[in-house]
């Protein structure tokens, strides 16, 4: 009988002992190391020499990168521009695509010396695939009505490296992004 009681006590205590042994390293462990900081978003080289439309168009909606590949976000910048306004190449390159996609005119330019492509829509193209364009050269005209700005006319300007979207404003140098040229003021006595 004693033997049976000892065996029962042993089998009852055994799971408790295993739990203590399993949890022991957790008691000795310190706090977990901090997570590494998130890498900064990828940037493009500053090679832009002109705004796609106008001199300093209003940014109606900025770049909002998605959290995941298929997540919600805004994969470009919407620039206010009237229908018919000329759309210019931001930097030199070769026309990668010029045509219609889902009923809207699109122009895409592979930027010279980089692995980047810029896209403009809705645009009535004035260039063809394979054409070389210089910075500031007209590639088309703003089409009325687009999916990005509701009833307002605008140009959606995108930037891609492979399949990854980047902030197109990162192409522009600070002197193009700032509000205007410096002005000298008279010295007051």
Order of alpha helices (4+ residues) and beta strands (2+ residues): alpha-beta-beta-beta-beta-beta-beta-beta-beta-beta-beta-beta-alpha
